[in-house]
Amino acid sequence: MERRRILCAVSGGIAAYKTPELVRGLVRSGFDVRCAITASAARFVAPLALETVSGHRVRADLFDRAEEGEIDHIALADWAELVVVAPATANLLARMAIGMADDLVTTLLLATRAPLLVAPAMNVNMWRHPATRGNVEVLGRRGVRFIGPESGALACGWEGEGRMAEPARIVAEVTLALGPRTLAGERVVVTAGGTREPVDPVRSLTNRSSGKMGFAIAAEAARRGAEVVLVAGPSALPTPPGIRRIDVQTALEMRDAVLGEWPSARIVVMAAAVADFRPADRALQKIKKEDLPEGAAPSIALVRNPDILAEISALPRDGRVVVGFAAESHDVLDSARRKLERKGCDLIVANDISREQGGFDSDRNAVAFVWPGGPVEELALLPKTEVAAQLWDRIEKRLGALPRDAGAEPSAGASR
Ligand code: C5P
């Protein structure tokens, strides 16, 4: 099986002498590891040591043509499924926090879309300094995960927090963060965000949706090894690593994209908030109030958009799994049950948008899984990343119970 790809970024602290041991541990655990080091890291750890344990040339210079020729920095940033920064000095944390790209390592950290695991190491007073505290907080809010530092005797002579986490602990965290590739070989389509239905060149009707839930679902599927297509309505969210993204504006464009991907997909998760109606006519020029009688407003005739979820659920299923979402403000579970029946999908993920916490724009969500025939599983308020993991656990279980015959054009006689 293909080895999972880890980029190990090393900055210049005394703990860097432990990095070859970390790299060795990662390689022994079956990972493919490449190293990138800062100029000051090279004063603490010999590039040759990292090269020998990783089996790859170490990258150290953004402008070295031989190094760039082998794998350029953007290709390396994209190559990584996970980036481990060990050790991370106070200086590197500061440069990461403000998004500097003034050497190879910071450029890689800015360019990669892979999750970051950071193992800080520094003097206890540097770690406790409000400037470092602030940087750690900023990075944490951006999704960076910290391992350590641990407490104990520091190389500088002080006692306290500041020791880099032990290599074995970092290896364990990496293994946990990457998780098993339980969806390897599966093709997945996820829709996310709201659609935008133009009224004229400047105005549109849209549904409220940050896209965060759908993006988290797509990211988790990719993390588990699936080939993922993300059909996204207008959204500024970055594309998670390893995903093919199709940007769409309208429900009709989303329908075309989903139907185009359907034949080769095995799992479709429709997390998008699709506008149910669109303006019957799209004015080619901006509708101007000056062109209307004084005080008058135009009326906009609406027509129904196709229900993409109902449409694909009615196609021959051939072992596929189709999941819909139901954002409800009242009678959440009853509405979700009715939706499940009406649309004919395999599972509805219901969420209560009237709650104060979770839902729109939030990083957390409280959902219930509503299954055909009545069973309901209600989850607590959880980070959307965790909701995504729980959803994929359920889908995987269901896939295990289905024959593996999807992925080709559905045959005409098949039924769901
Ligand atoms: O009908 P309602 O919008 O509440 O249903 C929500 C579910 O149906 C979501 O999974 C959404 O992506 C999907 N949907 C759709 N096409 C529509 C409306 C909703 O696929 N026109």
Boltz pocket constraint, residues with backbone or C-beta under 6 A from the ligand:
constraints:
  - pocket:
      binder: B
      contacts: [[A, 191], [A, 251], [A, 270], [A, 271], [A, 272], [A, 273], [A, 274], [A, 275], [A, 276], [A, 305], [A, 306], [A, 307], [A, 308], [A, 309], [A, 310], [A, 323], [A, 324], [A, 325], [A, 326], [A, 327], [A, 339]]
      max_distance: 6.0
